[in-house]
């Protein structure tokens, strides 16, 4: 890394991961340039190149805290823009594995802002930094290295970027936050760098999302509903209160069990989920759009080897790991990666990519394992069901069953999926005892039967 007064870092991608990375880099480089192939709207609307932004997104408590650490005041500013907030257990209805959680006060507060609002506000905060510039309609087309192809020296840009000499930016460091569809490895292969090994899980998930007008009296004033899919009924959904007095409701189904977009079909699909709450909400709500669809055929994790990357190139965010979005991990993991990058840069020294990937690995391991294990509960999803995965899923099923009568068990699980505690915390003696005791007391509960389920 160049430590002269002319140091320059470039970020590929102005999504949430790229903006958070730019914030960190602004503390260590004289100039930071973020290049984005998409247009950058002046209002909080979903961008064309981020189709998933039109669907429900959950910002976990740990993710929000990380953003607050990077941009002090972030939470109150987003609340000032109209985003609701509430306790993740007392203000929400959760149904997992067919079990309705008991209400309780968890102390885990959720910020219910839409994905476009979060990105728009982060972009405004990043633009306000004196040494950060964000360029829209500016596509990266190649990584430039020194003659020996060992060190990054710049980023080649598309012909639209006529303001730069030779359509390129000099760079001492490039952070690739361009996402799941990152082209960087295609650019690096001709330079002699092999593609990373990939883990893939074919989940064949389809989303459908519609927005509705929100009235304070709906669902008794609760702020959201989450209904998880189960093997017998591989469909579920999430409803979240959002800014501007709206609901965003996303339904998801595996395989051919794809949610329809039309109002009647959407409502019928919601009513057939393992709990009726989503359907009941839709029956009382006024639709305000025609709905959108998004498909996720696979989840992907790329295992980058620093020895197979040029010095000065850092993969980041979804470029490394693209999760099943049902579980709401993506934004939060990107925020934790940004804090990791800050830690590495503050420590100084070389081998930045190596140290970043090594330090971020436990964060990715935890999120990837949780989401894959949950997906592998579906018997029609092909994957390696290790003994550990089977044991974990069996225990988590008991956790959900216990959470139906014991709010403290629900709180413990909520803290895990909010990335505040590690999954092993569910096995500490106090929680384990509660789980075993609650399962012993409960009688067998009938498994919900599938309704119009179609699978490959």
Long-range contacts (C-beta under 8 A, 24 or more apart in sequence): 1-172, 1-173, 1-312, 1-350, 1-352, 2-172, 5-30, 6-30, 7-31, 7-172, 8-32, 8-33, 8-169, 8-170, 8-171, 8-172, 9-33, 9-171, 9-172, 9-173, 9-174, 9-175, 10-34, 10-35, 10-154, 10-155, 10-169, 10-171, 10-173, 10-174, 10-175, 11-35, 11-174, 11-175, 11-177, 12-140, 12-155, 12-174, 12-175, 12-176, 12-177, 12-178, 12-182, 12-184, 13-176, 13-177, 13-178, 13-179, 13-317, 14-38, 14-40, 14-123, 14-134, 14-136, 15-50, 15-119, 15-177, 15-179, 15-317, 16-115, 16-118, 16-119, 16-122, 16-317, 16-331, 16-334, 16-335, 17-177, 17-179, 17-316, 17-317, 17-318, 17-334, 17-337, 17-338, 18-175, 18-177, 18-178, 18-316, 18-317, 19-119, 19-122, 19-123, 19-125, 19-126, 20-66, 20-67, 20-70, 20-122, 20-334, 20-335, 20-337, 20-338, 21-175, 21-177, 21-316, 21-317, 21-337, 21-338, 21-341, 22-126, 22-129, 22-132, 22-134, 23-70, 23-71, 23-125, 23-126, 23-129, 23-132, 23-338, 24-70, 24-338, 24-339, 24-341, 24-342, 24-345, 25-173, 25-175, 25-341, 25-345, 26-126, 26-129, 26-131, 26-132, 27-342, 27-345, 28-345, 29-131, 29-172, 29-173, 30-131, 31-131, 31-133, 32-129, 32-131, 32-132, 32-133, 33-132, 33-133, 33-134, 33-135, 33-169, 34-126, 34-132, 34-133, 34-134, 34-135, 35-135, 35-138, 35-139, 35-140, 35-155, 35-157, 35-161, 35-169, 36-134, 36-135, 36-136, 36-137, 36-138, 37-137, 37-138, 37-139, 37-140, 37-158, 38-136, 38-137, 39-136, 39-137, 40-123, 40-134, 40-136, 41-120, 43-120, 44-81, 44-114, 44-116, 44-117, 44-119, 44-120, 44-121, 45-116, 45-120, 46-115, 46-116, 47-116, 47-119, 50-115, 50-119, 51-292, 51-294, 52-115, 52-294, 52-325, 53-115, 53-116, 53-119, 54-209, 54-292, 54-294, 55-115, 55-207, 55-209, 55-248, 55-250, 55-292, 55-294, 55-325, 56-209, 56-238, 56-239, 56-240, 56-248, 56-249, 56-250, 57-114, 57-115, 57-118, 57-325, 57-328, 57-330, 57-331, 58-110, 58-238, 58-240, 58-328, 59-110, 59-111, 59-113, 59-118, 59-328, 59-331, 59-332, 60-110, 60-328, 60-329, 60-331, 60-332, 60-417, 60-418, 60-419, 60-420, 61-88, 61-108, 61-109, 61-110, 61-418, 61-419, 61-420, 62-332, 62-335, 62-336, 62-418, 62-419, 62-420, 63-331, 63-332, 63-333, 63-334, 63-335, 63-336, 63-419, 64-110, 64-111, 64-332, 66-332, 66-335, 66-336, 66-338, 66-339, 67-122, 67-335, 69-339, 70-335, 70-338, 70-339, 70-342, 71-122, 71-125, 74-121, 74-122, 74-125, 75-111, 77-121, 78-111, 78-113, 78-117, 78-118, 78-121, 79-111, 81-113, 81-117, 81-121, 81-243, 82-243, 82-244, 83-111, 83-112, 83-113, 83-114, 83-117, 83-242, 83-243, 84-112, 84-223, 84-241, 84-242, 84-243, 85-109, 85-110, 85-111, 85-112, 86-110, 86-112, 86-223, 88-414, 88-418, 89-407, 89-410, 89-411, 89-414, 91-222, 91-223, 91-224, 92-222, 92-223, 92-224, 92-225, 92-226, 93-219, 93-222, 93-224, 93-225, 93-226, 93-277, 94-225, 94-226, 94-403, 94-410, 95-225, 95-226, 95-227, 95-228, 95-274, 95-275, 95-277, 96-226, 96-228, 96-400, 96-403, 97-228, 97-230, 97-396, 97-397, 97-400, 97-401, 98-230, 98-274, 98-275, 98-445, 98-447, 98-448, 99-400, 99-401, 99-403, 99-404, 99-445, 100-275, 100-404, 101-400, 101-403, 101-404, 101-407, 101-410, 102-403, 102-404, 102-405, 102-406, 102-407, 102-410, 103-407, 104-407, 104-408, 104-410, 104-411, 105-407, 106-407, 106-410, 106-411, 106-414, 106-415, 107-411, 108-411, 108-414, 108-415, 108-418, 108-420, 110-223, 110-224, 112-223, 112-224, 112-240, 112-241, 112-242, 113-242, 113-243, 114-242, 114-243, 114-248, 115-331, 117-243, 118-331, 135-161, 140-178, 140-183, 141-183, 141-187, 142-187, 143-174, 143-184, 143-187, 143-188, 143-191, 143-310, 143-313, 144-168, 144-171, 145-191, 145-310, 149-191, 149-192, 149-310, 150-310, 150-311, 151-310, 151-311, 151-312, 152-310, 152-311, 152-312, 152-313, 153-312, 171-312, 172-312, 173-312, 173-314, 173-352, 174-312, 174-313, 174-314, 175-314, 175-316, 175-341, 176-313, 176-314, 176-315, 176-316, 176-319, 177-316, 177-317, 177-318, 177-319, 177-334, 178-319, 179-317, 179-318, 179-319, 179-322, 180-300, 180-318, 180-319, 180-322, 182-315, 182-318, 182-319, 184-313, 184-315, 184-319, 188-309, 188-310, 188-313, 191-310, 193-308, 193-309, 193-310, 194-308, 196-302, 196-303, 196-304, 196-305, 196-308, 197-302, 197-303, 198-300, 198-301, 198-302, 198-303, 199-300, 199-301, 199-303, 199-368, 200-298, 200-299, 200-300, 200-301, 201-298, 201-299, 201-324, 201-372, 201-375, 201-376, 201-381, 201-383, 202-297, 202-298, 202-381, 202-382, 202-383, 203-254, 203-296, 203-297, 203-298, 203-299, 203-324, 203-375, 203-381, 204-254, 204-255, 204-297, 204-381, 204-456, 205-252, 205-253, 205-254, 205-295, 205-296, 205-297, 205-324, 205-326, 206-252, 206-253, 206-254, 206-257, 206-258, 206-259, 206-293, 206-294, 206-295, 206-296, 207-250, 207-251, 207-252, 207-259, 207-293, 207-294, 207-295, 207-296, 207-325, 208-250, 208-251, 208-252, 208-258, 208-259, 208-260, 208-261, 208-266, 208-269, 208-291, 208-292, 208-293, 209-248, 209-249, 209-250, 209-251, 209-291, 209-292, 209-293, 209-294, 210-249, 210-261, 210-263, 210-266, 210-287, 210-289, 210-290, 210-291, 211-242, 211-246, 211-247, 211-248, 211-249, 211-287, 211-288, 211-289, 212-246, 212-247, 212-249, 212-281, 212-282, 212-285, 212-286, 212-287, 212-288, 213-245, 213-246, 213-247, 213-285, 213-286, 213-287, 213-288, 214-241, 214-242, 214-245, 214-246, 214-247, 214-285, 215-245, 215-284, 215-285, 218-247, 218-281, 218-284, 218-285, 219-277, 219-280, 219-281, 225-277, 225-278, 225-281, 227-273, 227-274, 227-275, 227-277, 227-278, 228-274, 229-253, 229-254, 229-273, 229-274, 229-378, 230-274, 230-377, 230-447, 230-448, 231-377, 231-378, 231-379, 232-447, 232-448, 232-449, 232-450, 233-272, 233-273, 233-274, 233-448, 233-449, 233-450, 233-451, 233-453, 234-378, 234-380, 234-450, 234-453, 234-455, 235-259, 235-269, 235-272, 235-273, 235-274, 235-453, 236-273, 236-274, 236-326, 237-270, 237-273, 237-278, 238-326, 239-277, 239-278, 239-281, 246-288, 247-281, 247-285, 249-278, 249-281, 249-282, 251-278, 252-326, 254-378, 254-380, 254-381, 254-455, 255-380, 255-454, 255-455, 255-456, 256-454, 256-455, 256-456, 257-453, 257-454, 257-455, 259-293, 261-290, 261-291, 261-292, 261-293, 262-291, 263-287, 266-291, 272-451, 272-452, 274-448, 296-324, 296-325, 299-323, 299-324, 299-371, 299-372, 299-375, 301-364, 301-368, 304-353, 304-357, 306-351, 306-353, 306-354, 306-357, 309-353, 311-353, 312-352, 312-353, 313-353, 314-341, 314-352, 314-353, 314-356, 315-357, 316-341, 320-357, 320-360, 320-364, 321-364, 321-367, 321-368, 323-367, 323-368, 323-371, 324-371, 324-374, 324-375, 326-371, 327-370, 327-371, 327-374, 327-417, 328-417, 329-367, 329-370, 329-371, 329-419, 332-419, 333-363, 333-364, 333-367, 333-419, 336-360, 336-363, 336-419, 337-363, 366-419, 366-422, 366-423, 367-419, 369-423, 370-416, 370-417, 370-423, 380-455, 380-456, 392-423, 395-426, 395-427, 395-435, 396-426, 398-435, 398-436, 398-439, 399-426, 399-435, 401-438, 401-439, 401-442, 401-445, 402-434, 402-435, 402-437, 402-438, 402-439, 404-438, 404-442, 405-438, 405-441, 405-442, 406-434, 406-438, 408-434, 409-434, 409-435, 409-438
